[in-house]
Amino acid sequence: TMLSLGGSALTSCDRFPGANFRPLPLDTAVMPEGNSATRPGVGASPSRASTTGSLLISQLFDQALGTPGGDEVNRGRGYFDAGLLVFWTGDDERSEDLHRQALEIGRRAGDPTVTALALTGLARIALRSDVAAARLLCEEAVAVTDGTEDRVGRSSAVHVLGVAAQMS
């Protein structure tokens, strides 16, 4: 049985012996129609179906992230991915909590990608109310990735920094 957490290594239920993962009924995991159907939260407009699908996937993230074991960096990436998914549903408080957990793990593990992604997740939330704070979070994310091989976290930071610039 596979459970994909955004491409991270928390992908196989076999990695969590004794875990009791509930199967997700396929007919309830409805997503937006069109080319974006495979990417929850990305669509022309949110619909009841896409929100329901996002919430179901969020529950799977909660279940996987609540299971002990696994690689700490991959767990941090899972927290980021879950936080981004929850962000798209509009639950900024829960999203912030998940991104802060990812940030804590990224910093503790010394992983620039997870750290930068978590900072950009927090910046996305800040864009709703404080563009200057969002910009500072993105600048920190860029600084964290300086001199590293990371491209994913830096790319995300530059993207959100561009959005912040457009909003200024």
C-alpha positions as CSV (number, residue, x, y, z in Angstrom):
1,T,0.0,0.0,0.0
2,M,1.4,3.4,-1.0
3,L,0.8,6.8,0.7
4,S,2.6,9.6,-1.1
5,L,3.6,12.6,0.9
6,G,4.6,15.0,-1.9
7,G,7.3,12.8,-3.3
8,S,9.1,12.4,0.1
9,A,10.3,9.1,1.4
10,L,7.2,8.7,3.7
11,T,5.7,6.8,0.8
12,S,5.3,3.2,1.9
13,C,3.0,2.0,4.7
14,D,5.6,-0.8,5.1
15,R,7.9,1.8,6.7
16,F,5.6,2.1,9.6
17,P,5.2,-1.3,11.1
18,G,2.1,-1.6,13.2
19,A,0.5,1.5,11.7
20,N,-3.2,1.3,11.1
21,F,-3.7,3.3,7.9
22,R,-7.3,3.6,6.9
23,P,-7.9,3.1,3.1
24,L,-9.3,6.1,1.4
25,P,-12.4,5.3,-0.7
26,L,-11.6,6.4,-4.2
27,D,-15.1,7.6,-4.9
28,T,-14.8,10.2,-2.1
29,A,-11.5,11.6,-3.2
30,V,-12.9,13.9,-5.8
31,M,-10.7,16.6,-7.2
32,P,-11.3,19.6,-9.5
33,E,-11.8,18.7,-13.1
34,G,-9.4,19.6,-15.9
35,N,-5.6,19.5,-16.1
36,S,-5.2,20.3,-12.4
37,A,-7.2,17.3,-11.2
38,T,-4.1,15.6,-9.8
39,R,-3.0,18.6,-7.8
40,P,-5.3,19.4,-4.9
41,G,-5.7,23.1,-4.3
42,V,-4.8,24.1,-7.8
43,G,-7.8,24.9,-9.9
44,A,-9.7,27.8,-11.4
45,S,-11.9,28.0,-8.4
46,P,-12.3,25.9,-5.3
47,S,-15.3,23.7,-5.3
48,R,-17.0,21.6,-2.6
49,A,-15.5,18.6,-4.3
50,S,-11.9,19.9,-4.3
51,T,-12.3,21.0,-0.6
52,T,-13.6,17.6,0.3
53,G,-10.7,15.9,-1.5
54,S,-8.2,18.2,0.2
55,L,-9.7,17.5,3.6
56,L,-9.5,13.8,3.1
57,I,-5.9,14.0,1.9
58,S,-5.2,16.2,4.9
59,Q,-6.5,13.5,7.2
60,L,-4.2,11.0,5.5
61,F,-1.3,13.4,6.2
62,D,-2.3,13.7,9.8
63,Q,-2.4,9.9,10.1
64,A,1.0,9.4,8.5
65,L,2.7,12.3,10.3
66,G,1.3,11.0,13.6
67,T,3.0,7.6,13.1
68,P,6.4,7.3,14.7
69,G,9.5,6.4,12.7
70,G,10.7,7.4,9.3
71,D,13.4,9.8,8.3
72,E,13.2,13.2,10.1
73,V,13.9,15.3,6.9
74,N,11.2,13.5,5.0
75,R,8.8,14.0,8.0
76,G,9.6,17.7,7.8
77,R,8.8,17.7,4.1
78,G,5.6,15.9,4.9
79,Y,4.7,18.7,7.4
80,F,5.4,21.3,4.7
81,D,3.3,19.5,2.1
82,A,0.4,19.0,4.6
83,G,0.7,22.7,5.6
84,L,0.5,23.8,2.0
85,L,-2.5,21.6,1.3
86,V,-4.3,23.0,4.4
87,F,-3.3,26.6,3.3
88,W,-5.3,26.1,0.1
89,T,-8.4,25.2,2.1
90,G,-8.1,28.5,3.9
91,D,-7.3,27.1,7.4
92,D,-4.3,29.5,8.0
93,E,-4.1,28.6,11.7
94,R,-3.6,24.9,11.0
95,S,-1.4,25.6,8.0
96,E,0.9,27.8,10.2
97,D,1.1,25.1,12.8
98,L,2.2,22.5,10.2
99,H,4.7,24.9,8.6
100,R,6.2,25.7,12.0
101,Q,6.7,22.0,12.7
102,A,8.4,21.7,9.3
103,L,10.6,24.7,10.1
104,E,11.6,23.2,13.5
105,I,12.5,19.9,11.9
106,G,14.4,21.6,9.0
107,R,16.4,23.7,11.3
108,R,17.1,20.8,13.8
109,A,18.2,18.6,10.9
110,G,20.2,21.3,9.2
111,D,18.2,20.7,6.0
112,P,18.1,23.9,3.8
113,T,15.3,22.6,1.6
114,V,12.8,21.8,4.3
115,T,13.8,25.0,6.2
116,A,13.3,27.2,3.1
117,L,10.0,25.5,2.1
118,A,8.6,25.9,5.6
119,L,9.6,29.6,5.6
120,T,7.9,30.1,2.3
121,G,4.8,28.3,3.6
122,L,4.7,30.8,6.4
123,A,5.3,33.6,3.9
124,R,2.3,32.6,1.9
125,I,0.1,32.9,5.0
126,A,1.7,36.3,5.8
127,L,0.9,37.5,2.3
128,R,-2.8,37.6,3.4
129,S,-2.1,40.4,6.0
130,D,1.5,41.5,6.1
131,V,3.4,41.7,2.8
132,A,6.6,43.0,4.5
133,A,6.7,40.1,6.9
134,A,6.2,37.7,3.9
135,R,9.1,39.3,2.1
136,L,11.4,38.9,5.2
137,L,10.5,35.2,5.5
138,C,11.3,34.7,1.8
139,E,14.6,36.6,2.1
140,E,15.5,34.3,5.1
141,A,14.6,31.3,3.0
142,V,16.9,32.5,0.1
143,A,19.7,33.1,2.7
144,V,19.3,29.6,4.1
145,T,19.8,28.1,0.7
146,D,22.8,30.2,-0.3
147,G,25.8,28.0,-1.0
148,T,23.9,24.8,-0.9
149,E,22.7,22.4,-3.7
150,D,19.1,23.2,-2.9
151,R,16.9,24.3,-5.8
152,V,13.4,23.5,-4.6
153,G,13.3,25.6,-1.4
154,R,15.1,28.5,-3.1
155,S,12.8,28.4,-6.1
156,S,9.8,28.5,-3.9
157,A,11.2,31.4,-1.9
158,V,11.9,33.4,-5.1
159,H,8.4,32.6,-6.4
160,V,6.7,33.9,-3.2
161,L,9.1,36.8,-3.1
162,G,7.9,37.7,-6.6
163,V,4.3,37.6,-5.5
164,A,5.1,39.8,-2.5
165,A,6.8,42.3,-4.9
166,Q,3.7,42.4,-7.1
167,M,1.5,43.0,-4.0
168,S,3.7,45.9,-2.8
